[in-house]
Amino acid sequence: ENGNLVMVTSALPGEGKTFTSMNLAMSMAMELDTTVLLIDSDVVRASLTEMLGLSERNGLIDVLLNPECDISDVIVNTDMPNIKVMPAGHRHDRSTELLASEQMRQLTKELSQRYPDRIVIFDAPPILVTTEASVLAPHLGQILLVVEAARTPQNAVKMALSRLDEDQVIGMVLNKSRKAFSSAYYGVYYYRPKE
């Protein structure tokens, strides 16, 4: 359910989840017949919104607060025709409650069903720092956990995974790795000698 809704998060801040979200969106938008909506759901820090210069725009929080606010009113076009962005919107003291709300469930259902060819990527906050990612995750179909190579403690990764539903599709991305993988690395998996 909601398989086209993907949450990108991390255990801790600074692991590269926003960078990964943006790169994933650009990569997917290059596929034939695929459009991407990139949503800044890190409503406390809103790095994506700030990076794109959309801090004063209405966004996700405003849609959740005001049922009269239509999704199309807060979606921003980009220079890439297959990528659109929804900013975080204006800060609110009850952002966790809003992301856990029935309005959020309805919004994710609409986003999933309105454009079945669209992938929706949620740039979410780190799981171990705020509760927003944990309450947002059940509304989405897939979770991508960004792990910084040689920095993120293994117990932090395990703790982050324990806060997610084990029945969800959860993938991981190893980010900021300094090790270069040669073709021999892949050969282990794809080459089988004759017996």
Secondary structure by P-SEA (a helix, b strand, c coil): ccccbbbbbcccccccaaaaaaaaaaaaaacccbbbbbbccccccaaaaaaacccccccaaaaaacccccccccccccccccbbbbcccccccaaaaaaacaaaaaaaaaaacccccbbbbbbccccccccccccccccccbbbbbbbcccccaaaaaaaaaacccccbbbbbbccccccccccccccccccccc
